[in-house]
Amino acid sequence: MSKDSSRLFSSDYCESPFWWERTPRSQAEPAQLPETVDVLIVGSGYTGLCAALQTARGGRATLVIDSAEPGWGCSSRNGGQVSTGIKPDFASLERQFGHETAFAVHREGQRALSWIGDFIEDEEIDCDYRVCGRFFGAHTARHYDKLAHKLESQPPGLEMKAFLVPRSEQSAEIDTSFYHGGLVQCQHAAVDPAAYHQGILERVIESGASVIGHTRATSIERSRDGAGFVVDTDRGRVRAGEVVVATSGYTSRLTPWQQRRVFPIGTYMIATEDLGDTVARSLIPSGRMIVDTRRIVVYYRLSPDGRRILFGGRVSLNETNPRISAPRLHDHMTTIFPQLQEAKVSHSWMGFVGWTFQHMPHLGRHDGIWYSMGYCGSGVALASYFGTRLGQQVLGLEEGRSVLSDLPFRTRPLYYGKPWFLSASVGWYGFLDRLGI
Ligand SMILES: Cc1cc2nc3c(=O)[nH]c(=O)nc-3n(C[C@H](O)[C@H](O)[C@H](O)COP(=O)(O)OP(=O)(O)OC[C@H]3O[C@@H](n4cnc5c(N)ncnc54)[C@H](O)[C@@H]3O)c2cc1C
């Protein structure tokens, strides 16, 4: 049921990410474009910047462009939950691709998770990174049993540190009776996503690359001599030896082949007003990241200062806007925490994650254009890690190889960039969630 909006929104309510308070978007005028570069990267999120860091440090003249301010996409507006991110379970990958490939794919997810902590430390990025663990709440008693099975049947060699929390003990994790216990995944972490992005941006600029915002790529053509590409933008033309596309959920007709393989799904977030020193912390005393076992997932956490709840999820069959999504997310939040009935919303925002038909990211090269995209809602570690691998691939380095480059990147008949099947899928999954299946 929708709420009285005059009571829901705080007096300083705004429709931009909470994270942008600490890390505002750049107001700088875009610089002039160079005529020629070695590597041109379209998209300045984690993928584009991490690829740029490699190519610039590898001595290639590198330009990153973005149609909005640098980092405007998902990379400065996400929930800051840092996970392994590979969605399909081991058994289903094993059925499709065999044991060795399934193992290698899951290993890549685990590598991404451990890599990002080292990366943040090595690059000295100040972004509230914390290995706090994640509580995976069981929506039903049956889901709790499934979590127990998941824990017991971790494939040998891929065991992750985790433990079960029965319902009778869950108040140490979270002050709700909504869940039937849960699983704590100890290696998962938290980050301030926009501060993390800003830190990478600074390292990329220090490495000599240019990052220019408000410059939309409008076409990518092979140059006549076949030696590279001509990239047209709404601010002029650039010739590039190599082109990398790092547009994930914002992939467009600019790259039709990729557009047929990745589809945009809107995901929505709110921040509560400052709830003071103790209220938010008492709701999540463990300070962990939280998700639950429903198919239409919700994800939430404390703000880094522990004074707010940041709550995200999918709120409707079709895409909507932050004014409409805020009361719906507030409803979801108060189903879990009825204590927050009177808490106001100070920020509401959304972004488009890139999803793939195999529920896994993909990176590689098609028609000479490099790409990495489709992190399926879990791209903080994966986009950074695969962006780095992609940059290494551009440099021709063996360490850039990934099993995710070797798997087929599939499309579906009749899909050309508009996910017409999405509302039906969301409706069906929501129905199954309501049945508790
Ligand atoms: C609300 C929300 C919550 C999320 N929560 C989490 C989370 O808690 N944990 C997690 O792991 N992941 C989360 N994600 C997903 C994660 O943020 C993304 O997977 C990741 O940031 C993708 O990074 P990227 O660099 O590939 O793409 P993006 O950061 O989306 O960057 C793509 C960029 O490409 C630019 N672009 C597109 N077309 C053009 C063009 N023609 N010319 C120039 N520029 C162009 C866009 O402007 C955009 O800035 C969340 C996402 C959202 C939206």
The ligand as a Gaussian input file, in Angstrom:
#p B3LYP/6-31G(d) Opt

LIG

0 1
 C       21.060000       0.567000      -7.274000
 C       22.145000      -0.442000      -7.557000
 C       22.589000      -1.266000      -6.532000
 C       23.615000      -2.192000      -6.773000
 N       24.134000      -2.867000      -5.718000
 C       25.212000      -3.657000      -5.892000
 C       25.850000      -4.233000      -4.774000
 O       25.487000      -3.990000      -3.621000
 N       26.898000      -5.070000      -4.998000
 C       27.363000      -5.323000      -6.262000
 O       28.322000      -6.098000      -6.410000
 N       26.801000      -4.739000      -7.346000
 C       25.754000      -3.902000      -7.198000
 N       25.209000      -3.258000      -8.273000
 C       25.777000      -3.522000      -9.612000
 C       27.130000      -2.817000      -9.858000
 O       27.055000      -1.486000      -9.418000
 C       27.474000      -2.881000     -11.351000
 O       27.481000      -4.229000     -11.770000
 C       28.825000      -2.280000     -11.702000
 O       28.969000      -0.996000     -11.123000
 C       28.979000      -2.201000     -13.223000
 O       30.096000      -1.402000     -13.522000
 P       30.399000      -1.041000     -15.021000
 O       31.627000      -0.196000     -15.022000
 O       30.433000      -2.235000     -15.879000
 O       29.123000      -0.196000     -15.516000
 P       28.580000       1.228000     -15.038000
 O       29.166000       1.666000     -13.756000
 O       27.102000       1.183000     -15.134000
 O       29.165000       2.213000     -16.131000
 C       28.697000       2.236000     -17.477000
 C       28.905000       3.655000     -17.991000
 O       28.807000       3.644000     -19.418000
 C       28.378000       4.940000     -19.795000
 N       27.904000       4.893000     -21.198000
 C       26.916000       4.129000     -21.704000
 N       26.795000       4.342000     -23.044000
 C       27.741000       5.262000     -23.384000
 C       28.115000       5.897000     -24.615000
 N       27.490000       5.625000     -25.784000
 N       29.119000       6.804000     -24.596000
 C       29.770000       7.100000     -23.434000
 N       29.446000       6.529000     -22.238000
 C       28.456000       5.616000     -22.218000
 C       27.271000       5.253000     -18.790000
 O       27.022000       6.645000     -18.703000
 C       27.858000       4.657000     -17.490000
 O       28.460000       5.645000     -16.670000
 C       24.163000      -2.346000      -8.088000
 C       23.693000      -1.534000      -9.123000
 C       22.694000      -0.588000      -8.865000
 C       22.200000       0.281000      -9.972000

